[in-house]
Amino acid sequence: MSPAHPQIPVLELSGAPSQLGEGHGEQQRDRIREYSERLLEWQLRESVLPASEQTLWEKWAPQVSHNERFAPHLVAEMRGIARGAGVPFERIFLLNSTLDLVSFCYLEMGVNFGCTSFAVSREPGTERTLVGQTYDMPELHQDYLVILRIKPQQGPRQLLFSFAGVIGAGGLNEAGIGLAINFLSCRDVGLGRLHSCVVREVLAGSNLAEAVGAPVMPPRAGGAHYLVGDDSGNLVSIETTGKQFQVVYPEGNAIGHTNHYLAASLKDREYIRPQAIGSSLARYAALHRYLRETGDQLNLSRLQELTRSHTSFPRSICAHGSDQEATGFRSRTLAAMVHVLNDRTLHITSGCACQNEYAAVNL
């Protein structure tokens, strides 16, 4: 285990929310400036509705006050990132809204988002709890991966996978809580808490009860699946739309998810994306079979092997993008990761797991 990663920058952040943000912004100034520019360009290019930066922000600006009401410390951290990086706050807020913007009104952009999450309650031989996923997005995001090691003024220390300028996309904390997420596309989107804010609220929990409250509290800006676990082997799978949620518990030792709703009660709220649903269904079939057939042999090594699966290549668990997608914008696995909750350690690749080695980073 190491405090560093050979390919992904690890940021050491501590203090009040504004200090966390300013440290993040200062350490990643050039990457944040470049990322915010490239991402905005992509968002405007891919939008099915004509938009400029001004009209996009006018549409999205009401989300700021809503998130300040529910998570003022996290919006303060975003403002700190903006100051530290010398980037307008509006662009930092848009960076932190990437998944939510897709849900809100630019629906066809969702073809580019697909992740596969999984968790094992008890690893054979060690009794450790494992929570992980592949993180699949357009390849333009690849250049901006970061790991955040956060020591807030209040609450548990956190180790987060994220992107330059983004407050969090998944991770674990010193209380033994771990989180993986999947993008889900729903119709009841609107004003609500951002994905990135929910991630941080989960990992601010000192126990499972505190952690699982964050995803289920409406309203949310968009849909997602939150796979939450603790180091005692308890796992909770939470599917959300903007206003509804459904909880599922593993029937055996493992559970997994892709990018379509499984709960019958939420199906009428799902927005099915024609170019994305096939990949999600195929990845779920491969995932479900692997978890079932591997059974009591599901350990860290076997989960890392799962992240290299090429069933339905190139739209597979280890995603490589389609030839029909433009170069630079192909949806591919940016990182594969497994959180070992009992060790407070993140095992993660930079890029596809079939081409890159895992490295361990500890809290």
Number of C-alpha atoms within 10 A of each C-alpha: 13 12 12 15 20 13 12 19 17 19 19 16 21 18 14 16 22 21 19 26 29 24 22 29 29 17 19 21 22 14 18 28 20 13 22 21 14 13 17 18 13 15 20 16 14 17 16 13 12 11 15 14 13 9 11 17 16 10 12 19 14 13 19 17 14 17 20 14 12 13 17 16 16 22 25 18 23 29 23 25 34 26 21 23 25 16 20 14 17 18 22 27 24 22 24 24 22 17 23 27 23 22 26 21 16 17 20 17 19 21 17 19 21 29 27 29 28 25 33 30 23 20 20 15 8 9 15 20 29 29 32 30 31 33 29 29 23 22 19 18 19 18 16 19 21 23 25 24 22 19 17 17 13 10 14 20 21 26 29 27 25 18 25 31 32 28 26 25 21 28 32 31 27 21 21 26 34 35 30 30 29 24 27 25 29 25 19 20 21 19 21 22 27 25 26 21 25 25 23 23 19 27 32 23 21 17 18 22 10 14 23 25 13 20 25 20 16 16 20 26 26 29 30 26 25 28 30 25 28 25 24 16 19 18 27 19 23 20 27 28 26 26 20 17 19 17 15 14 13 15 7 12 19 22 23 19 28 28 25 27 26 13 14 8 11 16 13 10 18 16 17 18 15 9 12 18 17 15 23 21 15 18 28 21 14 18 23 16 12 16 23 15 10 12 15 15 14 24 21 21 10 13 23 24 13 23 27 19 19 17 17 15 16 16 22 25 35 32 33 20 23 15 9 7 12 11 13 11 16 20 26 30 31 26 24 30 27 28 30 25 26 20 16 21 23 29 20 26 26 23 26 22 25 16 10 14 14 19 18 19 21 17 19
